[in-house]
């Protein structure tokens, strides 16, 4: 069997009414061609640390068209794969580019936290059934309509909690008993981790035919990434952190961020400008972007204001704002912010009226269950010295030990954003949307929360986590107690004791929590939003062909006066 010239992909990334972006990783320097509808588009690969990539910009398309496509690498057909994985016994439909139709209601799939382990009995027992794979198989069978967009909300890969397969690769190239041990060390290891994440047959097909958008969370780099100034100082004192953060951010630009951008946004990206300039000038050979990418990643970590990982898209009368809640933090103790000043100003600019729906995608839930919100706000206050230096040290250890570093733990930013979204929902920034909807992941359970309001648009939080990485059962009770049990009154009293300001509004959980591996679907219809959470179920021991099962369904009516239907 001949080896495929593709290492990974094709992945269908940014798609609009007239263009599409197709990303691939190849085995060697080459020219990649995409053929569809009797036309052809091509790009030469660029190189990063001896890996080869191309992003082909497919332009001049007609709106509301569905075009089957194929990929050639140096004239050899690489996709559809002429030699598919032997353990995939399903004939997947051909991959297509489906351009957006003006006025078509949005259908969005989303989720977070997905580990890369085999889809066998052992993997399903230790990490649960992959909800994304179950969705891919349902879509391939015609049981699910393709979404317009698949949105990944963090922890696409786990650089710190590695699988046996990843550890085997690490052992093949270095002593796993030396720092950083079983965690990732460099770009080569990141490249292998992405390959493990996105190369099984069903998910590879899904990613080739459904547009994707992404944003990182902590495990894409390391648990508690940028939790505090103390955390960063501790990491920077190690022998391996600088290599990790440079490789993590550099590989993120290649594997995730580049495809998030529209053609016009890519044209303004400093690294992509180098790729395009090399192509247009007829430069000899393959452009080596390694040094420039490493320098960019290093600068991005040292000066977060030098790059913006956040982005926004207008999908007819729906505005989607994807917010970086990890790298854009200001860790300065005297000016702590989940979003630094520049990022907060950018976000403020995006929150404009005149859209029917405003969707804010951020890896960390903005509206945590009230009990946990109060506990995190209290912990931030004591970590910042509200009860003196000894208590501050305890607060910092607690923050890192149990991940008390969501929006609630950055009080200034939470208050500012709460005011912004309230203004938007009240119509103070232009005609109010029906809903301001936060989509998030991270916490390894799912729920829907609603702000208690008597006027204007709704403000909601819909969490889908994990896609494949469930909380151990003994930790689920802890999550429930911290979020919904005695922590609510106790946390509120603790927050008042350190003079944490009251939130600008109150909210309650409409439904949840549930702990299944899930992929959520948002369907925007004339009568409102339909939100469903779906998991994979193995029948009759058929581990590789899980059935998609609905876990929860909630209707958010277009009429503000109608109650949510659960």
N, C-alpha and C positions, 0 to 999 in steps of 0.2 A: 504494500500500500504506500503510495507516494505521500510524502509529508506535505501538509498544506503550507502554502506560503504565508498564511495568516497565523499569527500567534494568538490574537484576540480580536474580536469584532467580526463583522462590522457592527458598529453601534450607531443607531439613528439618534442624533442629538437635537439641536435646535431646528424646529420646523415652523414656518409661517405660511402665509398664503401663496408665496411664489418661490420659496427657497427651502433647502434642507441641507443639513450638515451631516456627513457620514465619516465616522472616525474609525481607524484601524491601527493595529500594531502588526508589523510584518517581521519576517525572519531575517530579512536583509534589505540593504538599500535598494529601492525600486521605485517604479512609477505605478501608482494606483489609479485605476479607472473605474468609474461608476457608469453603467449603461442602463438607460431607462427611456421608454417611449421613443425609441429610434434615435436618441441623442446620447452624447458621451461627455463626461466631465473628468478631469484628471488632476492629480497633484503628485509631486515628488515627495518622498519621505524626508523627514529630518531626524537627526540622531540625538539621543540623550543617553549617556553612559552605556553605549553599545546596544541600545534598543532603538528600534526604527518605527516611526509613526507617520501617519498622514491623516489630514482632515480635508476631505473633498467637499468643496462648496458647490452644491447642485443648485443652479439658479435658472431664472427664466421659465419657471413652472406656472401652470394655470391653477387658480384657486379651486378648491373642492374637487380635486382629482386624486385617483388612486393609481399609482404607477408601480407595477412590479419592477424590481431592479436586480442587477447582478454586479459583482465586483470582480475585476481582473487585476492581477498583480504581475507586471511585466508580461502581459498578454496571456497569462494562464488564468482560467476561471477559478477563483478561490471561494466564491459564494454565489449561489447556493453551494454548500460544501459537497464536492463530489464524493467524498469519503467520510460521511458523518460518523459520530461516535458509535461504536458497535453496540453499546449498552442502551442506546436510544432506539427503541423499536417502533417509534411513531413517525409517520410521514408528516412532517410539519409543512404547513402551507408556505408558499413562496413569500419572501419578504417584500414589503411594499413601502413606498413613500406616499403618505396621505396628507396632502396639503390642507390647510385650514379653509373652511367654508365661511364666508362672511355671515354673521348672524347666527351661526350654529351654537347651540347651548353647550357649555363646557362639560366634559366628562373627564374627571381627574382621578388617578390612583396615587396613593401615597403611603409611606411607611418609613420606619427607621430600624436600625439595630439588626443587622443581618450577618451572622457568622458563616464562614466558609468551611463547612465540613461535608463529607460525602452524604448522598441521599440514599443511605442504606439503613438497615435496622439499627445499627449502632449509632449512627449520626442522628436518626430520628428519635432514638431513645434519650440521648444526652442533650440534644439541642432542639428537639421537636421537629415537626414537619415544616419544611420551607413554604411559607404562604405564597411567596412569589412564584415558586415552581408550580404550586397547585393552580395559581391563577393562569400561568402560561399554558398549562395543559388544558385548562377549561377553555381558554381563548383559542387554542389550536383546534379543539374539537368543535368550535362554533357555539359553545355554551355561554360565552361572555363576549360582549361587544368590545372592540379595542378602545381603550381610553385615548383621549387627545394628548395626554401627557402622563408620564409616570415620574413622580417626584420623590426623590430619596432625601430624607431629612436627617442624615447623619449616621455615623458608624457604618458606612458602607463596607469598610474593612476594619479589622481589629489588629492594630499594630503592637498591642501590648499583651493581649490574651490570645496567643496563637494556638492553632490546631496541631495535631500530630503531623499532618501532612506538611504544614509550614515548618515545623521544628525539624522534620527530616531534611528539608531543603537547607535550613540554617546549618545543621550538622555537616552537610556535604561541603561547606565552604569555610567554616570557622569553628573554633572551640565554643560550644554552647554554654560551657561553665564559666566563661569570662564575660564581663559586662559587654552588652546589656543582656546576656543570657538568652532566654527564649523570646525576648522581644526583638523587634526589628532594629537593624543597625544602619542600613544604607539604602540607596536607591535600588540596587539589584534585588534586595529582599522585598521592597515595596512592589516592584514589578511582578515578582512571583506571587505575592499575595493578591494583587488585582487579578492575575490570571486564575488563581483558585476561585476567586469570587464570581467571575463572570464567564466561565468557559464551559459549564455543563450544558448539554444540548438544548434542553427546554428553555432555560433562561437566556442562553445565547440567542436563540431564535427570537424570544420576546424582545430583547434589547435591540435586535436588528430591525424590528418592524413597528415599535412604539417609541415615539420621541421621549427623551429623558432629560430631566433637570435635577441638579444635586446641590447639596451644601454639606460641609463637614460637621462633625461634632468631636468630642474629646478623643474617643478611641481610634479615630482615623489617625491620631498622633499619639496620645497617651491619656489614660484616665485622669480626670481633673485638669486637663490642659487649661492653663491660665486661670485656675481657680482663684489665685491671689498673688500678691507680690512675693509673699513668703514661699509659695509653691514654686514660682519661677526661679527665685534665688537658689532654692534647693536643687532644682534640675540643672541649673547652669553650673553648679559646683561639681557635677559628675563628669566623668571622662567621655561620655557618649552622647550627651544631650544635643550638642551642637550638630553633630552628624545626623541625629534623628530628625530634628526640626527642619533642617535643610532638605533632607530626603523626603520628609512628609509633605512639606509645602510644595516642593518641586514636583513630586509625583502627582500631587493633587492638581496642580496646574495642567499637567499633561492628561491625566486620566479622567478628571472630573470638570475642572473649571473651564477649560478651553471650549468644550461643547455646550456649556451653559450660555455662551455669548451669541448674540445675533451677529450677522455679517458686519453690520456697522460698528458694533461694540468690539468685535475682534480687530477691525481695522485700526482701532485706537489702542490696542494692547501692545505694549512695547516689545514683548517677545514674539508675538505673531507678526509684527511689522518686520522683524529680522527674517522670518521664514518667507514672507511674501517678497521682500526685497531680494533675497537670494534667488528665488524662482524667477522673478521678473528680469533680473540682470543677467540671467543665463549663467549663474555661477557654476563653477566646476564641481562635480561630485555632490555629495550629500552634505547639507549644512549640519555642523555639529553645534548643538545648542547647549551642551553640558555646562560649560563654564558660565555662560550668561544666565542659565536657569538657576544654577547654584547661587550666583551672586544675587539674583532677584529674590530667591527664597530666603537667603540670609538677611537681606534688607527688609523683607516683608515681616520677619520676626522682630528685628531690632526696631523698626519704625512702621507700626501697623498702618499709619496714615498714608504710607507710600503706595498702597494697593487697596482696591476695593473688591472683596470677594462677593459682596451682596449684589443683587441685580433685580430688575423689575421687568415685567412683561404686561402688555395690555392685550387681552384676548377679547376683542370686541368691547362689550360693556362690563367686563370683569378685569379688575387690576390685580395682578399677582405680584407680591413683593416678597422676595426671598432674602432673609436677613442673616448675616453672619453674626452669631452670638458667641463666638469663640475667639477668633484672631483679632477682632476689632475692639477688644476690651482695653480700658485704661486701668492699669494695675497700680498706679500711683496711690499710696494709702490716703493721701489728702484729697484725691480727686477720683476715687473709684467710680468706674462706670462700665456696665456691661457693653455699652457702645461708647466709644470715645467721642469727643466733641464733633469731629468731622463726620463720623458715621451717623451720629444722632441727627445732625443737620440734614444729611442726605435722606435719612428715613423720614424726617419731618416733611421734606419736599415731596415725597412720594404719596403722602396721605392727603389726597385731594378728593373732593366730592365730584359728583357727576357720573360715577360708576354704579351699576346696579348691585354689584358685589365687590367687596375689597377683601382679598385673601392675603393674610400675612403668614408666610411659612418661615418658621424658625425652629431649629432643632430642639431647643429647650422650651417647655410649656410656659407661656406667659401667665396663664391662670392655673396655678397649682391648686389642688384641693386646699381649702382654707386653713386647715390645721397645719399642713406642711408649710404653707406660705408664712404663717406667723412664726413658726419655729425657725425658718431660714432667716427671716428679718431680724429676729432676736439674736441669732447666732452672729450675723454680720455686726450688729451693734456691739456685742461683747468682744468680738474679735478686733474691733476697732478701738477698744479701750473703755467702753461704757462702765465696766466694773473693775477697771485697773489692769495692770500688766499681767499678773498671774492668770486672771480670768481670760485675758486676751489670748494667751498661749493655749489654754484649754479650748477656747472657741475655735482657734485655727486648726487644732488637731481634730476637733469634731467636724469642722467644715470639710476637711479632706477625707476623714474616715467614712462619712455617710453621705458624701456628695451634696452638701448643703450650699450649692453655688448656682442656683437657677436665678431667674429674674428677681425673685423676691429677696435674694441675698445681695442685690445691688439696688438699694432703696431709691437712690436718686434717679437712676434710669427707669426703674419701674414706675415711679410717680410721674416722671416726664412723659413716658409713653402712654400711661393710663389717661393723662390729660389730653394727649394728642388724639387718641382713638375715640375718646368721649366727644371731643369737638367734632370729629368726623361724623360720628353716629348721630350727633345732634343737628347736623346741617350747618355748622359754623364754618366749614371749609368748602362750601358748595353743596349742591343737592345731596342729601344723605343717602347712602346706600341702604339696601334692604338689610344687609348683614355686613358686619366686620368680623371676619372669621379667622382665628388663629389656627393653623395646622402645625402640629409638633409631634415629637417622639421622645426618645431618651429614657423615660422613667420605667420602661418595661412593664407597663400596664396601660390600658386604653380607657378613655372616658370622654364624655361630653359635658362641658360646663357652660353656664349662661350667666351673664351679668344681670343683676336685678335692676330693670329700668322700666319706667312708665311711659316713655316717649321715645321718638326717634327710631333709628335702626337698632337691630340687635347687635350685641357683642358676645361672641361665642368662642370657645376653645374646644377643638376636636383633636384628641391625641390618638395616634396609632403607633404602638410600640409593644413588642418587637415584631419584626418580620420573621426572624429566626434566632432567638436567643432568650428563652423564657427565664423568669426569675425562679430560682429554686423554691420549692414549696415552703420550706421553713422560713424564707424571707417574705413570703406574700403576706403573712399575718402582720409582720412588721410594717410593710408598706400601707396596709389598710389602717392599722392603728395610728401611724404617723400622719396619715392623710385625712382620715375620716372619724377616728375614734376620739379618745380622751385628749389627743393633741390639739383639737380645735379650741376648746375653752382654755386649756392650760397654755397653749401657744399664744393665744390672744392676750392672756394675762401677762405672760412673760414679755411679749413685745411691748405692752404698755409700760411695764416696769423699767424698760430702758428707753422710753420715750420715742418709740418708733411711730412715725406719723400714721394716722389711719389711712387706709387706701381710699382713693376718690370714689370708689363704689364697692358694693359687695356682690358676691356671686355664689352660685350653688352648683352642685353636680346634678345634672339632669339624668345621666345614666352612667353606671360604672362603679367601681373599676372591674375590668375583666383582664385575665392574664394570658389569654391564648396568643400564640403566634398569629399575627394578622396582617393583611393588606387591606387598607381602607379604600372605598370608592366614594367619590362625591359626584352626584349627578345633578346638574342644574336644569330644572324644568320650569315650565310656565307657572306651576303651582307652588314652587319653592325648591329647596335643596333636599335631596335624599342622600343621607349618609349611611353607608353600610360598612361593617367590618367583617372580613371573611378569612377563614382559616383553612388549613389543609387537613384532611382526614384519610388515614390509610384503611382501606377495606380489604379483607381476606388476605392480609399479609403482603399486599402488593406495594412495597415501600416506595418504589420509584414512580408510581402513578397515583399520587394522592388526589382525592376528590375535594373540590372547593365547597365549603359549607359556610353559610351565613351565621355569624355569631350575634350580631346586633344590627338593628335598623332604626333610624330616627329621621323623621321628616321635619324640616324647618319651613313652615309655611311662608309664602310670600307676603301674606297679610300679617302685619305686626300684631294685630289684635287676636289672632288665633294661637292657641297654645301649641307647643311642640308636641308631636305625636311620636310616642315611643312604642 
